[in-house]
Amino acid sequence: MKITRPTLLLDEQKCRANIKRIVDKAKRARVKLRPHFKTHQSHEVGSWFREEGVSACTVSSIEMAAYFAKDYWHDITVAFPVNVLEVE
């Protein structure tokens, strides 16, 4: 397979194990986990967080918030509410 554009490649088992580990750590610390979805930008990876009980996320733009809202994420924080590159 030849990759010609930016593409997310990951080991699903390792990723799911990492998600479980950070969810468990947040539970032990009694804090609400709000992972940043900037890196994966993926409905599928987002669903792995949801399967572990995560109900909130952070994104980098209004466009990315709309993307995850389409997948029924309702508690979304936009880390950078104004992107000067997107201002007309």
NUROFI-67217 format. One line per field, with one value per residue: residue number from 1; residue in three letters; x, y, z of N, C-alpha, C, O in turn. Coordinates in Angstrom, 3 decimals. Example, Ala and Ser with C-alpha at 12.3 -4.5 7.8 and 13.67 -1.06 7.14 Angstrom:
BEGIN
nutor 1:2
tormi ALA:SER
n_c1 13.190:12.850
n_c2 -5.690:-2.250
n_c3 7.800:7.080
ca_c1 12.300:13.670
ca_c2 -4.500:-1.060
ca_c3 7.800:7.140
c_c1 13.200:12.900
c_c2 -3.300:0.030
c_c3 7.800:7.870
o_c1 14.236:13.409
o_c2 -3.319:1.138
o_c3 8.465:8.039
END
This chain:
BEGIN
nutor 1:2:3:4:5:6:7:8:9:10:11:12:13:14:15:16:17:18:19:20:21:22:23:24:25:26:27:28:29:30:31:32:33:34:35:36:37:38:39:40:41:42:43:44:45:46:47:48:49:50:51:52:53:54:55:56:57:58:59:60:61:62:63:64:65:66:67:68:69:70:71:72:73:74:75:76:77:78:79:80:81:82:83:84:85:86:87:88
tormi MET:LYS:ILE:THR:ARG:PRO:THR:LEU:LEU:LEU:ASP:GLU:GLN:LYS:CYS:ARG:ALA:ASN:ILE:LYS:ARG:ILE:VAL:ASP:LYS:ALA:LYS:ARG:ALA:ARG:VAL:LYS:LEU:ARG:PRO:HIS:PHE:LYS:THR:HIS:GLN:SER:HIS:GLU:VAL:GLY:SER:TRP:PHE:ARG:GLU:GLU:GLY:VAL:SER:ALA:CYS:THR:VAL:SER:SER:ILE:GLU:MET:ALA:ALA:TYR:PHE:ALA:LYS:ASP:TYR:TRP:HIS:ASP:ILE:THR:VAL:ALA:PHE:PRO:VAL:ASN:VAL:LEU:GLU:VAL:GLU
n_c1 0.849:0.639:1.067:-0.196:-1.158:-1.880:-2.539:-4.209:-2.648:-2.701:-2.251:-4.814:-5.343:-3.369:-4.083:-6.705:-6.053:-4.526:-6.480:-8.230:-6.468:-6.033:-8.640:-9.168:-7.238:-8.179:-10.591:-9.645:-8.478:-10.669:-11.624:-13.108:-12.723:-11.727:-10.869:-8.627:-9.451:-7.985:-5.751:-6.534:-8.994:-11.287:-14.265:-14.464:-12.343:-13.176:-15.491:-14.385:-13.486:-15.973:-17.054:-15.637:-16.816:-16.451:-17.729:-17.355:-15.491:-12.643:-11.892:-10.234:-11.343:-14.247:-15.247:-14.305:-15.718:-18.317:-18.096:-17.769:-20.122:-22.003:-21.746:-23.040:-21.788:-22.173:-21.149:-18.865:-15.843:-14.364:-11.126:-9.692:-11.362:-11.380:-10.063:-7.763:-7.062:-9.344:-11.084:-13.075
n_c2 -1.183:2.139:5.214:8.360:10.713:12.609:10.274:8.380:6.000:3.331:1.127:-0.766:-2.322:-1.372:1.302:1.191:0.072:2.143:4.135:2.973:2.905:5.678:6.474:4.942:6.055:8.695:8.180:7.173:9.476:10.994:12.849:14.540:13.242:14.774:14.244:15.373:15.516:16.205:14.937:12.321:12.788:11.252:9.465:6.759:6.226:7.983:6.633:4.524:5.765:6.486:3.961:3.342:4.918:7.645:10.891:13.434:15.759:17.484:19.758:21.304:23.238:24.966:23.673:21.040:20.505:20.444:18.196:16.108:16.496:15.567:12.924:12.549:13.555:15.564:17.157:19.180:20.865:23.679:24.213:26.277:28.829:30.858:30.907:32.493:31.930:30.970:33.060:35.059
n_c3 0.000:-0.918:0.542:-0.029:0.966:3.998:6.499:8.932:10.779:12.918:15.714:16.612:18.951:20.765:20.872:21.952:24.421:25.508:25.674:27.555:29.743:30.275:30.841:33.126:34.824:35.063:36.364:38.810:39.787:40.110:38.207:35.414:32.267:29.337:26.462:23.885:20.578:18.401:17.227:16.229:14.858:14.150:13.662:14.285:16.140:18.087:18.858:20.240:22.552:23.578:24.100:26.365:28.204:28.024:27.649:26.789:24.801:23.395:20.810:17.962:16.339:15.028:12.811:13.244:15.563:14.574:12.963:14.889:16.305:14.521:14.946:17.256:19.563:22.300:24.323:23.763:23.706:22.275:21.725:20.567:19.905:17.978:14.904:13.155:10.573:9.429:9.261:7.297
ca_c1 0.000:1.378:0.348:0.108:-1.681:-1.911:-3.382:-4.093:-2.282:-2.478:-2.474:-6.088:-5.233:-2.595:-4.877:-7.778:-5.430:-4.162:-7.724:-8.662:-5.547:-6.262:-9.969:-9.008:-6.466:-9.085:-11.533:-8.944:-8.242:-11.994:-11.742:-13.797:-11.806:-12.183:-9.721:-8.527:-9.598:-7.268:-4.825:-7.161:-10.054:-11.914:-15.472:-14.228:-11.556:-14.079:-16.399:-13.634:-13.562:-17.348:-17.213:-15.018:-17.598:-16.130:-18.891:-16.984:-14.234:-12.129:-11.469:-9.442:-12.014:-15.701:-15.455:-14.118:-16.843:-19.464:-17.817:-18.083:-21.537:-22.745:-21.637:-23.783:-21.062:-22.916:-20.333:-17.653:-15.167:-13.481:-9.942:-9.288:-12.639:-11.200:-8.901:-7.609:-6.941:-10.684:-11.878:-13.173
ca_c2 0.000:3.395:6.326:9.579:11.893:12.351:9.133:7.869:4.591:3.023:-0.235:-0.661:-2.888:-0.447:2.520:0.896:-0.116:3.481:4.806:2.376:3.327:7.080:6.528:4.424:7.046:9.813:7.713:7.121:10.860:11.604:14.004:14.253:13.172:15.463:14.082:16.214:14.672:16.835:14.036:11.263:13.334:10.056:8.968:5.419:6.315:8.604:5.612:3.718:6.523:6.380:2.611:3.346:5.779:9.070:11.567:14.806:15.840:18.794:19.814:22.501:24.211:24.851:22.635:19.743:20.337:20.037:16.815:15.189:16.652:14.681:11.573:12.623:14.078:16.763:17.954:19.448:22.139:24.115:24.724:27.510:29.245:31.745:30.574:33.623:31.405:30.670:34.276:35.598
ca_c3 0.000:-1.009:1.180:-0.771:1.666:5.440:6.791:10.290:10.897:14.324:16.181:17.338:20.304:21.599:21.046:22.903:25.738:25.982:26.053:28.823:30.796:30.654:31.464:34.494:35.584:35.362:37.385:40.103:40.202:40.247:37.313:34.154:31.137:28.133:25.569:22.694:19.400:17.291:16.552:15.438:14.017:13.599:14.322:14.810:17.374:19.059:19.386:21.214:23.810:24.064:24.649:27.696:29.080:27.836:27.062:26.431:24.064:23.008:19.414:17.662:15.474:14.893:11.795:13.874:16.493:13.753:12.543:15.984:16.658:13.617:15.520:18.524:20.717:22.692:25.242:22.982:23.961:21.190:22.408:19.901:19.320:16.835:14.086:12.238:9.213:8.937:9.235:5.931
c_c1 0.888:0.523:0.773:-0.433:-1.699:-2.963:-3.142:-3.797:-2.030:-2.754:-3.721:-5.984:-4.471:-3.396:-5.985:-7.223:-5.041:-5.394:-8.206:-7.779:-5.820:-7.650:-9.872:-8.253:-7.349:-10.090:-10.882:-8.713:-9.551:-12.115:-12.473:-12.773:-12.451:-11.029:-9.789:-8.519:-8.861:-6.413:-5.549:-8.241:-10.876:-13.154:-15.211:-13.433:-12.390:-15.032:-15.683:-13.615:-14.954:-17.601:-16.623:-15.707:-17.294:-17.302:-18.603:-15.665:-13.868:-11.671:-10.774:-10.166:-13.527:-16.020:-15.324:-15.240:-18.077:-19.307:-18.199:-19.529:-22.411:-22.729:-22.206:-22.922:-21.736:-22.111:-18.959:-17.116:-14.282:-12.304:-9.483:-10.515:-12.508:-9.910:-8.784:-7.473:-8.300:-11.588:-11.873:-12.844
c_c2 1.237:4.525:7.612:10.847:11.602:11.291:8.674:6.379:4.322:1.558:-0.184:-1.190:-1.949:0.810:2.296:0.706:1.238:4.256:4.276:2.851:4.767:7.247:6.046:5.421:8.230:9.419:7.688:8.524:11.629:12.902:13.580:14.294:13.827:15.399:15.000:15.308:15.238:15.838:13.020:11.755:12.234:9.661:7.611:5.456:6.990:7.591:4.713:4.417:6.376:5.012:2.496:4.309:7.258:9.733:13.001:14.779:17.295:18.696:21.143:23.561:23.975:23.748:21.236:19.473:19.861:18.586:15.832:15.323:15.767:13.237:11.556:12.890:15.398:17.688:18.141:20.821:22.448:24.818:26.065:28.076:30.185:31.348:31.671:33.163:31.087:31.906:34.835:37.074
c_c3 0.000:-0.432:0.487:-0.132:3.154:5.769:8.220:10.239:12.366:14.595:17.068:18.758:21.238:21.882:22.075:24.319:26.331:26.430:27.397:29.970:31.231:31.289:32.909:35.378:35.983:36.442:38.762:40.659:40.426:39.449:36.046:33.029:29.925:27.126:24.354:21.478:18.181:16.518:15.677:14.497:13.356:14.387:14.966:16.110:18.459:19.669:20.395:22.572:24.413:24.695:26.051:28.648:28.964:27.124:26.644:25.674:23.809:21.566:19.164:16.842:15.492:13.885:12.404:14.886:15.728:13.304:13.647:16.453:15.769:14.128:16.951:19.748:21.049:23.598:24.592:23.353:22.763:21.849:21.845:19.196:18.126:16.123:13.037:10.791:8.591:8.844:7.822:5.900
o_c1 1.788:-0.603:1.962:-0.193:-1.545:-4.122:-1.998:-4.592:-1.229:-3.399:-3.680:-6.493:-4.882:-3.387:-6.180:-7.844:-5.210:-5.361:-8.552:-8.280:-5.838:-7.818:-10.430:-8.596:-7.273:-10.405:-11.474:-8.751:-9.536:-12.629:-12.455:-12.047:-13.568:-10.299:-10.866:-7.668:-9.092:-6.357:-5.214:-8.398:-11.131:-13.114:-15.685:-13.802:-12.314:-15.352:-16.318:-13.713:-15.096:-18.288:-17.053:-15.246:-17.830:-17.809:-19.504:-14.831:-14.679:-11.127:-10.728:-9.653:-14.006:-16.959:-16.131:-15.663:-18.795:-20.283:-18.872:-20.104:-23.446:-23.595:-21.895:-23.284:-21.863:-22.371:-18.026:-17.841:-13.540:-12.459:-8.943:-10.698:-13.444:-8.816:-9.616:-7.745:-8.408:-12.731:-10.818:-12.875
o_c2 1.360:4.754:7.922:11.944:10.445:11.400:8.589:5.594:5.014:0.860:0.384:-0.559:-1.750:1.322:3.120:1.125:1.456:4.952:5.058:3.166:5.053:8.077:6.669:5.604:8.710:10.214:8.119:8.726:12.774:13.908:12.411:15.275:13.486:16.375:15.349:14.426:14.794:15.890:12.870:11.189:12.276:9.536:7.345:4.793:6.607:7.671:4.195:3.768:6.166:4.916:1.654:4.505:8.055:9.218:13.709:13.896:18.204:17.674:22.004:24.667:22.922:22.977:20.352:18.328:18.975:17.836:14.835:14.355:15.273:12.435:10.668:12.494:16.263:18.891:17.375:21.815:21.587:25.878:26.895:27.832:30.297:31.447:31.764:33.937:30.949:31.805:35.057:37.690
o_c3 0.831:-0.873:0.422:-0.637:3.546:5.368:8.665:9.722:12.996:13.812:18.159:19.684:22.381:23.002:22.968:25.296:27.531:27.445:28.283:31.050:32.428:32.182:33.813:36.546:37.114:37.327:39.751:41.872:40.877:39.937:35.661:32.871:29.536:26.953:23.871:21.365:17.056:15.289:14.502:13.415:12.152:15.611:16.070:17.079:19.627:20.855:21.314:23.613:25.617:25.712:26.840:29.772:29.735:26.128:26.195:25.878:23.987:21.146:20.043:16.670:15.914:14.084:12.117:15.045:16.191:13.270:13.384:16.949:16.215:13.779:17.744:20.856:20.183:23.633:24.835:23.318:22.291:22.454:22.577:18.004:17.334:16.679:12.134:9.874:7.372:8.398:7.227:4.835
END
